[in-house]
Amino acid sequence: MSQLTYWLIASVLLVATFGYRTYRANRTLAGRLEEEHRRTQQMGELHLATIEALALAIDAKDQTTHNHVGRVEFYASALARALDMSDVDLQAVKTAALLHDIGKLGVPEHILAKPGPLTPDEFQRVRMHPQIGADIIGAVPFPYPVAPLVRAHHERWDGRGYPIGLHGEQIPLGARILCLVDYFDALTSDRPYHKPLAVEAAAAAIQEEAGKALDPRCVQAFVQVLPQVRHEAESADKERKSGPVDATSAQATRTDRSKSSVFNDIAIAHGEIYALYQIAQTMGTSLGVSDTMALIASKLTSLVPFSACTLFQYDESQNLLTCRFATGTDYELMQQLTLKGGQGITGWVARNRRPLVNARPSGDLEAGGSSLPTTLQSALVCPLLLGDRVIGTLAVYHTTPSFYGDDHRRLLDRVCEQAAAVIHNAIVFEQTHEASLTDPLTNLPNTRFMVNHLGRELARAERGNAEVSLLVMDLNDFKDINDTFGHHVGDRALREIAQVLRGAIRPYDVCVRYAGDEFFVVLAGCGWDEAEYKRLELQEAVESLVFEAKPGVRIPLSISAGAAVFPHDGNTYEVLMAKADRRMYRNKVMYKRDVQARAASHPPAASDNRAVS
């Protein structure tokens, strides 16, 4: 072999070796680049999936804007494509759409869920959420600008937005897109403060805001793509409902169902919080027991479903539970019940201070002596506890057997924790209010009650062209009773006379202890003849009373009385009282003359005071 041939072969081998090594190196590099790209793509997908999960979790907890995030992303993506945004900017808009309300994590839920108008302070808290959201995601190394879009999605085209007050082209285009689609979705969604608008009405509303709150170019583009966007949204919804059929899709469906279950759990948990908040808001808005319970029951049904609901109040001194409120199926059976402590399911709960789940509602009816049937099949009864005291029980009933579970019990327990103090306060208020209108000695209504009652009766009589009579009565010789036998005997005489007077009038008439030894009676719908007849009847009833000042010592009791009739004797409470009072004193003068005459063994004189004026 010649030297030239040797060098040629050596050169070829060298080139081949170098080429092979270069090929191997390039192939290794390409493999590494491909692996790096695959990993980057996986990380990006994982990153996006994490963002979506976070966004959906935030959306699930919001009871007032459910699925809002998904709709905003859908509309924003469509509008961004219509405006020919780059792929990078489009991805930034989609990510910002998913996370645009993440700042609401810094706003108290009771403000977000408030059904009425916000106060200036509450609105200021809400206005902070774009900046809070931008701060939260500002440290995340997105490959595209997201935080600026989140921060500016409530800025207005005219510069009157928040949090900075940017205007026009100063606002990033992605933020202008978010502002528009966020507003559109708010208009077409059911919110605590308004009902949803039809799509056509919402489209007209955003056109009205072009050049004011919204970018005119974005408005024009959105109105153009809206019909197609609506069609795509409806198609996507149908695909979700129909579901996949192949094995891969079935696995995806199971994953989606698992994910949906998680988000449903979040939504349910926050739904409970929202419902409990609404009940807490309701409590205290009414002072009476019945009104308070009616409001609580109206909110409770969304938390713990029921066919009927009752409140039993516990009287510790008598060991009795009395139904103070009942609503729903067979409520008329429940509202008549009074149970002893320990009897029936309600009595058991009150005595043991523990709830009963799926007890028989008929147990209370049987304990209360009722044999009437009921369609209610299951009961959940919880005690109302205020410290160590049992206030009563709160119960819900259902027509389905074994309807209630532990979750229902837990939620009703939570409601009872809130309700116990409120119901106790309502009971105390009613007792205090009743005491303020009741004479403590005789348990008759007092002067304050009579003034209010007579005012209402006079107004009703004036509207109906009817009559109302007022009787003024005074106990004769009351000072002598006190001086001779003591004030305690005089008090007992007043109590017994009050009982006689109350028993001698109609259930809807009112007898009042006015002051000292004076009593008033208001007779609705009575003219002069009826009033005069009732005056004489009441005087005879008191005179027939057998009263022992002390054992073996009986003393006669009598009253003097005068009547006045609306509208003949006057149109006001003061005029009627003055006229009846003058007639009562004329009657008292005649009474004293009769006493003197009887003392002188003369026959009694007539006591008719009709002619006295």
C-alpha positions in Angstrom: 0.0 0.0 0.0 1.4 3.4 -1.0 1.9 6.2 1.4 -0.8 8.3 -0.4 -3.4 5.6 -0.1 -2.6 5.2 3.6 -3.2 8.9 4.2 -6.4 8.9 2.3 -7.8 6.0 4.3 -6.7 7.7 7.5 -8.3 11.0 6.5 -11.6 9.2 5.6 -11.6 7.4 9.0 -10.9 10.7 10.8 -13.6 12.5 9.0 -16.0 9.6 9.6 -15.2 9.5 13.3 -15.6 13.3 13.6 -18.8 13.2 11.7 -20.1 10.4 13.8 -19.2 12.1 17.0 -20.8 15.3 15.8 -23.9 13.4 14.9 -24.0 11.8 18.3 -23.5 15.1 20.0 -26.2 16.8 18.0 -28.5 13.9 18.5 -27.9 14.0 22.3 -28.4 17.8 22.3 -31.6 17.4 20.3 -32.8 14.8 22.7 -32.0 17.0 25.6 -33.7 20.0 24.0 -36.7 17.8 23.2 -36.8 16.5 26.8 -36.4 20.1 28.1 -39.3 21.2 25.9 -41.4 18.3 27.0 -40.7 19.1 30.7 -41.4 22.8 30.1 -44.7 21.9 28.4 -45.6 19.6 31.3 -44.7 22.3 33.8 -46.7 24.8 31.8 -49.7 22.5 31.7 -49.3 21.8 35.4 -49.0 25.5 36.1 -52.2 26.2 34.1 -54.0 23.4 35.8 -53.0 24.7 39.2 -54.3 28.2 38.2 -57.5 26.8 36.9 -58.0 24.7 40.1 -57.4 27.8 42.3 -59.7 29.9 40.2 -62.5 27.3 40.3 -62.1 26.9 44.1 -62.4 30.6 44.5 -65.4 30.6 42.2 -67.0 27.7 44.0 -67.0 29.5 47.4 -68.8 32.5 45.9 -72.5 31.9 46.3 -73.4 35.1 44.5 -71.4 34.6 41.3 -71.2 30.9 40.7 -69.4 29.8 37.5 -68.6 33.5 36.9 -64.9 32.8 36.3 -65.5 30.2 33.6 -67.9 32.5 31.7 -65.5 35.5 31.9 -62.6 33.3 30.5 -64.8 32.1 27.7 -66.0 35.6 26.7 -62.5 37.2 27.2 -60.8 34.6 25.0 -63.3 35.1 22.2 -63.0 38.9 22.4 -59.2 38.7 22.5 -59.2 36.6 19.3 -61.5 39.0 17.6 -59.1 41.8 18.4 -56.2 39.8 16.8 -54.1 39.6 20.0 -51.0 37.5 19.8 -50.9 34.0 21.3 -48.8 35.3 24.3 -51.3 38.1 25.0 -54.2 35.8 24.5 -52.8 33.4 27.1 -52.2 36.4 29.4 -55.9 37.4 29.0 -57.1 33.8 29.7 -55.0 33.5 32.8 -56.0 37.0 34.1 -59.7 36.0 33.4 -59.3 33.0 35.6 -57.6 35.0 38.4 -59.3 38.4 38.1 -61.3 38.0 41.3 -58.6 36.3 43.4 -58.3 39.6 45.4 -61.8 38.9 46.9 -60.0 36.6 49.2 -59.1 39.8 51.1 -62.8 41.0 51.3 -65.0 39.7 54.1 -67.6 37.3 52.8 -70.5 39.0 54.5 -69.8 42.0 52.4 -69.6 40.0 49.1 -72.8 38.2 50.0 -74.7 41.2 51.3 -78.1 41.3 49.5 -78.7 45.0 50.0 -76.8 48.2 49.1 -73.2 48.4 50.4 -72.2 51.2 52.9 -69.4 53.5 51.8 -67.0 51.7 54.0 -68.1 48.3 52.6 -67.8 49.5 49.1 -64.3 50.8 49.8 -63.3 47.3 51.0 -64.6 45.8 47.7 -62.7 48.4 45.7 -59.5 47.0 47.2 -59.8 43.6 45.6 -58.0 44.4 42.2 -54.9 45.6 44.0 -55.0 42.7 46.5 -55.3 40.3 43.6 -52.4 41.9 41.7 -50.3 41.7 44.9 -51.1 38.0 45.4 -50.1 36.9 41.9 -47.4 39.6 41.3 -44.6 37.2 42.6 -45.7 34.4 40.3 -43.2 34.2 37.3 -45.7 34.1 34.5 -44.1 34.3 31.0 -46.7 37.0 30.2 -48.1 40.0 32.0 -51.0 38.9 34.3 -50.8 41.1 37.4 -51.3 44.4 35.4 -54.5 43.0 33.9 -55.9 41.9 37.2 -55.0 45.3 38.8 -56.7 47.3 36.0 -59.8 45.2 35.3 -62.0 47.7 37.1 -60.5 50.8 35.5 -62.9 52.8 33.3 -62.3 54.3 29.8 -63.3 57.7 31.2 -60.8 57.5 34.1 -63.4 57.1 36.8 -62.5 53.5 37.7 -60.3 52.1 40.5 -57.8 51.4 42.0 -55.5 53.9 40.2 -57.9 55.9 37.9 -56.3 55.1 34.6 -58.1 56.2 31.4 -58.2 55.4 27.7 -55.1 53.7 26.2 -53.4 53.9 29.6 -55.4 50.8 30.6 -53.9 47.6 29.2 -56.0 46.1 26.4 -56.3 42.8 28.3 -57.8 44.7 31.2 -60.2 46.6 29.0 -61.4 43.2 27.7 -61.8 41.9 31.2 -63.7 45.0 32.3 -66.2 44.6 29.4 -66.9 40.8 29.7 -67.0 41.1 33.6 -69.7 43.7 33.3 -71.6 41.8 30.7 -71.6 38.6 32.8 -72.7 40.6 35.8 -75.7 42.0 33.8 -76.8 38.6 32.6 -76.4 36.8 36.0 -78.6 36.6 39.0 -77.0 38.7 41.8 -78.3 39.6 45.3 -78.8 43.2 44.2 -80.5 42.6 40.7 -82.2 40.1 38.5 -80.5 39.0 35.3 -81.0 40.9 32.1 -81.7 39.2 28.7 -78.7 39.0 26.5 -80.1 41.6 24.1 -80.8 44.1 26.9 -77.3 43.5 28.3 -75.8 44.1 24.8 -77.7 47.4 24.6 -76.4 48.3 28.1 -72.7 47.8 27.2 -73.2 49.8 24.0 -74.5 52.7 26.2 -71.3 52.5 28.2 -69.0 52.7 25.1 -66.7 55.7 25.6 -67.8 56.0 29.3 -66.8 52.9 31.2 -65.8 50.7 28.3 -63.4 50.9 25.3 -65.5 51.7 22.2 -63.4 49.4 20.0 -63.8 46.5 22.5 -67.6 47.1 22.6 -67.9 47.1 18.8 -65.9 43.8 18.5 -67.8 42.1 21.3 -71.2 43.0 19.9 -70.1 41.5 16.5 -68.9 38.2 18.0 -71.6 37.9 20.6 -74.1 35.8 18.5 -71.3 33.3 17.6 -70.0 33.3 21.2 -73.5 32.5 22.5 -73.7 29.6 20.0 -70.3 28.2 21.0 -71.2 28.5 24.6 -74.5 26.6 24.1 -72.6 23.9 22.1 -70.0 23.5 24.8 -72.7 23.2 27.4 -74.4 20.4 25.4 -71.1 18.6 25.0 -70.5 18.7 28.8 -74.0 17.3 29.4 -73.8 14.5 26.8 -70.4 13.3 28.1 -67.7 11.2 26.3 -68.1 7.6 25.3 -64.6 6.1 24.8 -62.3 4.7 27.5 -60.0 7.7 27.5 -62.9 10.0 27.7 -64.5 7.9 30.4 -61.4 8.2 32.5 -61.4 11.9 31.9 -65.0 12.0 33.0 -64.2 10.2 36.3 -61.5 12.8 36.9 -63.8 15.6 36.0 -66.5 14.2 38.3 -64.0 13.9 41.1 -62.9 17.5 40.6 -66.5 18.6 40.3 -67.2 16.8 43.6 -64.4 18.7 45.3 -65.7 22.0 44.0 -69.2 21.0 45.0 -68.1 20.3 48.5 -66.5 23.8 48.6 -69.6 25.3 47.2 -71.8 23.5 49.7 -69.5 24.5 52.6 -69.6 28.1 51.7 -73.3 27.8 50.9 -73.8 26.8 54.6 -71.8 29.8 55.7 -73.8 32.1 53.4 -77.1 30.7 54.7 -76.0 30.9 58.3 -74.9 34.5 57.7 -78.3 35.3 56.2 -80.0 33.8 59.3 -77.7 35.8 61.5 -78.6 39.0 59.5 -82.3 38.1 60.0 -82.1 37.7 63.7 -82.7 40.8 65.7 -84.6 42.6 62.9 -87.8 41.9 64.7 -88.5 42.1 68.4 -91.5 39.7 68.8 -91.1 35.9 69.2 -93.5 35.0 66.3 -92.0 37.6 63.9 -88.5 36.6 64.8 -89.2 32.9 64.2 -91.1 33.6 60.9 -88.0 35.3 59.6 -85.7 32.6 60.8 -87.9 29.9 59.3 -87.9 31.6 55.9 -84.1 31.5 55.8 -83.7 28.1 57.5 -85.5 26.1 54.7 -82.5 26.7 52.3 -80.2 25.2 54.9 -82.3 22.4 56.5 -85.3 21.5 54.3 -88.5 21.0 56.2 -92.2 20.5 55.7 -93.0 22.1 59.1 -91.1 24.1 61.8 -91.9 24.8 65.4 -90.6 26.7 68.4 -91.5 25.5 71.9 -90.8 27.9 74.8 -89.8 26.4 78.2 -91.3 27.7 81.4 -88.9 26.5 84.1 -91.2 27.5 87.0 -94.1 25.3 85.7 -91.9 22.7 83.8 -94.0 23.3 80.7 -93.1 23.6 77.0 -95.6 25.7 75.1 -95.6 26.0 71.3 -95.0 29.7 70.5 -94.6 29.3 66.7 -95.6 26.8 64.1 -95.6 26.9 60.3 -96.0 24.4 57.4 -97.7 21.1 57.2 -100.2 20.3 60.1 -99.0 23.5 61.9 -102.5 23.9 63.4 -101.9 20.6 65.3 -98.6 21.7 66.7 -99.5 25.2 67.7 -102.0 24.0 70.2 -99.6 21.8 72.2 -98.4 22.3 75.7 -96.1 19.6 77.0 -94.6 18.8 80.4 -90.8 18.6 80.6 -89.7 15.1 79.7 -92.9 14.2 77.7 -92.9 13.6 74.0 -89.9 14.1 71.8 -89.8 17.9 72.6 -89.9 17.3 76.3 -87.1 14.7 76.0 -84.9 17.1 74.2 -85.5 19.9 76.7 -84.8 17.6 79.6 -81.7 15.9 78.2 -80.4 18.9 76.3 -79.5 16.7 73.3 -81.0 16.7 69.8 -83.1 13.9 68.4 -82.8 12.9 64.8 -85.7 11.3 62.8 -87.9 11.0 65.8 -91.7 10.4 65.4 -93.6 13.7 65.3 -96.7 11.9 66.5 -94.9 11.4 69.8 -95.5 15.1 70.7 -99.2 14.9 69.6 -99.7 11.8 71.8 -98.0 13.5 74.8 -100.1 16.5 74.3 -103.3 14.5 74.4 -104.1 14.8 70.6 -105.3 11.7 68.7 -105.4 13.5 65.4 -103.3 12.0 62.6 -100.4 13.8 61.0 -98.6 13.4 57.6 -95.3 14.4 59.2 -93.0 11.3 59.3 -89.6 12.5 60.7 -88.5 15.2 63.1 -85.2 16.8 64.0 -85.4 18.6 67.4 -82.6 20.6 68.9 -82.5 22.4 72.3 -82.1 26.1 72.6 -79.5 26.7 75.3 -78.4 30.0 76.8 -75.6 29.2 79.1 -76.9 26.6 81.5 -80.5 27.5 80.9 -82.9 25.8 78.5 -84.9 28.4 76.6 -86.9 25.9 74.6 -86.6 23.7 71.5 -86.4 24.4 67.7 -87.8 21.6 65.6 -88.1 20.8 61.9 -90.3 18.1 60.5 -90.6 16.3 57.1 -93.2 14.2 55.4 -90.5 11.7 54.3 -89.5 9.0 56.8 -85.9 9.2 58.1 -85.3 12.3 56.1 -82.7 13.9 58.4 -79.0 13.1 58.8 -76.0 14.2 60.8 -75.3 17.1 58.5 -78.8 18.4 59.1 -78.4 18.0 62.9 -75.0 19.8 62.8 -76.5 22.7 60.8 -79.6 23.0 63.0 -77.4 23.0 66.1 -75.4 25.9 64.6 -78.7 27.8 64.0 -79.8 27.1 67.6 -76.5 28.5 68.9 -77.3 31.7 67.2 -81.0 31.7 67.8 -81.1 31.0 71.5 -80.0 34.4 72.6 -82.1 36.2 70.0 -85.3 34.2 71.0 -84.5 34.8 74.7 -84.3 38.5 74.1 -87.5 38.4 72.1 -89.2 36.6 75.0 -87.9 39.2 77.5 -89.0 42.0 75.3 -92.5 40.7 75.0 -92.6 40.2 78.8 -91.3 43.6 79.4 -93.6 45.2 76.9 -96.5 43.3 78.4 -95.4 44.4 81.9 -95.2 48.0 80.8 -98.9 47.8 79.6 -100.1 45.8 82.6 -101.1 46.8 86.1 -99.0 44.6 88.4 -101.6 44.5 91.2 -104.6 43.4 89.2 -103.0 42.1 86.0 -105.4 44.3 84.1 -104.2 46.5 81.3 -102.9 49.9 82.6 -103.5 53.5 81.6 -100.9 53.5 78.9 -102.5 50.5 77.2 -106.0 52.1 77.5 -104.9 55.3 75.8 -103.4 53.4 72.9 -106.4 51.0 72.7 -109.1 53.7 72.9 -107.3 55.8 70.3 -107.4 52.8 67.9 -111.0 52.1 68.7 -112.1 55.7 68.1 -110.2 55.8 64.8 -111.9 52.6 63.7 -115.3 53.8 64.8 -114.8 57.1 62.9 -113.9 55.2 59.7 -116.9 52.9 60.1 -119.4 55.4 61.4 -119.8 53.3 64.5 -120.1 54.0 68.3 -117.7 53.4 71.2 -118.7 53.6 74.8 -116.4 54.5 77.8 -117.3 53.6 81.4 -115.5 55.3 84.3 -115.8 53.5 87.6 -114.6 54.3 91.1 -114.7 52.0 94.2 -116.9 53.5 96.9 -115.5 54.0 100.4 -112.1 52.6 99.4 -110.3 55.0 101.9 -112.4 53.6 104.7 -111.3 50.0 103.8 -107.6 51.0 103.8 -107.9 53.0 107.0 -109.9 50.3 108.9 -108.3 47.0 107.6 -105.0 48.1 106.1 -103.7 48.6 102.5 -103.1 44.9 102.0 -106.9 44.3 102.4 -107.6 47.2 100.1 -105.3 45.7 97.5 -107.1 42.4 97.7 -110.4 44.2 97.3 -109.1 45.8 94.1 -107.9 42.4 92.8 -111.2 40.7 93.4 -113.2 43.6 91.8 -110.9 43.5 88.8 -111.6 39.8 88.4 -115.4 40.4 88.6 -115.3 43.3 86.0 -113.1 41.3 83.6 -115.5 38.3 83.8 -118.6 40.5 83.2 -117.6 42.0 79.8 -117.2 40.5 76.4 -113.9 38.9 75.4 -113.1 41.7 73.0 -113.9 44.5 75.4 -111.2 46.0 77.6 -111.2 46.6 81.3 -108.4 48.8 82.7 -107.2 49.8 86.1 -106.7 53.5 85.5 -105.3 54.7 88.8 -105.8 54.0 92.5 -109.4 52.8 92.9 -110.6 53.8 89.4 -111.4 51.4 86.6 -112.3 52.1 82.9 -114.1 49.8 80.5 -114.0 50.3 76.7 -117.1 48.9 74.9 -116.6 48.6 71.1 -119.8 49.1 69.0 -122.0 50.1 71.9 -124.4 53.0 72.0 -126.0 54.7 75.0 -128.6 52.0 75.8 -126.0 49.2 75.8 -123.5 51.2 77.8 -126.1 52.1 80.4 -127.2 48.5 80.7 -123.6 47.4 81.1 -123.0 50.1 83.7 -125.8 48.8 85.9 -124.8 45.2 85.3 -121.3 45.8 86.4 -122.4 47.7 89.5 -124.7 44.8 90.4 -121.9 42.3 89.9 -119.6 44.1 92.3 -122.3 44.5 94.9 -123.0 40.8 94.8 -119.3 40.0 95.6 -118.8 38.4 99.0 -115.7 40.0 100.4 -114.1 39.1 103.7 -111.8 41.8 105.0 -110.7 39.2 107.6 -112.0 35.8 108.7 -115.6 36.2 109.7 -115.8 39.9 108.8 -117.7 40.6 105.5 -117.9 44.1 104.2 -120.0 45.3 101.2 -118.3 46.5 98.1 -119.8 48.8 95.4 -118.7 51.1 92.6 -120.0 54.4 91.2 -120.0 54.5 87.4 -120.6 57.0 84.5 -120.7 56.5 80.8 -119.9 58.5 77.7 -120.5 57.5 74.1 -118.5 58.4 70.9 -119.4 60.4 68.9 -122.4 61.8 70.7 -120.5 62.9 73.9 -117.2 63.8 72.2 -114.7 62.9 69.5 -111.6 62.5 71.6 -110.3 60.4 74.4 -110.0 63.5 76.7 -113.5 64.7 76.1 -115.1 61.3 76.6 -113.2 60.7 79.8 -114.1 64.1 81.2 -117.8 63.5 80.4 -117.9 60.0 81.8 -116.0 61.2 84.9 -118.5 63.9 85.7 -121.4 61.4 85.3 -119.5 59.0 87.6 -119.2 61.6 90.4 -122.9 62.4 90.0 -123.6 58.7 90.5 -121.3 58.7 93.5 -123.3 61.6 95.1 -126.5 59.7 94.5 -124.9 56.6 96.0 -124.0 58.5 99.2 -127.6 59.8 99.4 -128.8 56.2 99.1 -126.5 55.2 101.9 -127.8 57.9 104.1 -131.4 57.1 103.2 -130.9 53.5 104.0 -129.3 54.4 107.2 -132.5 56.4 108.0 -134.6 53.4 107.1 -135.9 55.1 103.9 -136.3 53.2 100.6 -133.4 53.5 98.2 -133.4 56.1 95.5 -133.0 55.4 91.8 -129.4 55.6 90.6 -130.0 56.2 86.8 -127.6 58.9 85.7 -128.6 59.1 82.1 -130.0 62.7 82.5 -126.8 63.9 84.1 -124.6 65.9 81.6 
